[in-house]
Amino acid sequence: MMMARDLTPQRPELDPASVEALTTSLQHYVEHGTDGDLQSVLRRVAVEARGKHMHAEQLLIALKDVWYSLPSVRQAPEGDAQFRMLQRIITLSIRQYYG
């Protein structure tokens, strides 16, 4: 029996270096409550995403994947502060993507 070839298009992904920079920047934001280089990293990631023809939704999924992989986020109880931080990051990302 022949198997049909999977013709599902590959979903574009961020470069590993971008994911690492995003992880570091988000970790700093969670631990210190300050942006540090967050805006510049989000800008760089948004430019990369547009260049790879990622939809905004795909970028946000990638961003949330990184966010929820952070040990300080996984270990902390979910609450308003954590939700507000994530919402702020999403808002900044959308502005950078469409800016």
Secondary structure, DSSP 8 states (H G I E B T S, - for coil): ---------------HHHHHHHHHHHHHHHHHSS-TTHHHHHHHHHHHHHHTT--HHHHHHHHHHHHHH-HHHHHS---HHHHHHHHHHHHHHHHHHH-
